[in-house]
Amino acid sequence: MTQEGSVSAAARSLHLSQSALSQTVQSLERHLGVQLLERHSSGVTATDAGMVLLREARVLLAQHDRALAAVGGRTAAGCGSLRVGIPLELPAGLLLAALEELRASFPLSRVDLSHDSSAAQMAALREGKLDLALVREHPADPAFDAVLAVEENLGVVLSAGRAGELAGPAGVRLHQLAGLEWLGFCRSEAPAWYDQVAATLRSHGIPVSGRPQDDGHPLLAEVKLAVVGAGGAFALAPPDWPVRLPGEVTWRPLIGSPLVRRTWAAWPASARRKDLAVLVAALDLAAR
């Protein structure tokens, strides 16, 4: 339930009725004498006792799977490696922590990572070429489930001279960038996220013309920084952007956090792999 976020979603995932699942949890709480879930209007979250039980249950399930693997000659995951797609930019440590959680429960599982755009990852997910996609858009297709993995308040990368003109102690207001060109990304990479960014920029007086040829190839960071350094453009980036900024370029926060980049972990709703469930749960927990 902590993974699904609600009793009804968890019941669907387990192919149980909501009432049957609720009664099971309540019976377990009475038996243990502790509250396992905190119930609120937006769903459910695990209590400290619930998280302890979850971790112990995962250990037991992992031991069970390892025993079956040893007898049957299969991997602990039962389905070979986990194929995970990731975007070109992801907060340092996010995936590493989730993979450590996975290894603790399924030490025999192997994870194959590949970098790609959100659109390409979702296409691969539909074709069965990925087991999990880390994408900038929550899939609208009911054939996929998703949890929020991370939220990042985007700031602005400016030339040092422009920052001196526009930035105050708290940062820069978005509308102050109206005279500069946005060095964005190709719309084909993540159409819904691109449209959201473009609409926010336009609502603050910043024209968005788009690249003349949206060929799906992102601008190299070095190219962006060179253009930004000339003083006529800006780029958007999180505070921990893993790109070394040259001396003539600086990062400043955007006042009011008008642009929040969200990365979602998406997977087929029909998936039943336990190692995938552990990985998803770890990413879900990191976002809370």
Helices and strands as residue ranges (DSSP letters): H 7-14, H 18-32, E 37-40, E 43-46, H 48-72, E 82-86, H 94-105, E 111-115, H 118-126, E 132-135, E 144-153, E 155-159, H 160-166, G 174-177, E 181-182, G 187-189, H 191-203, H 221-229, E 233-237, E 249-253, E 260-268, H 274-286
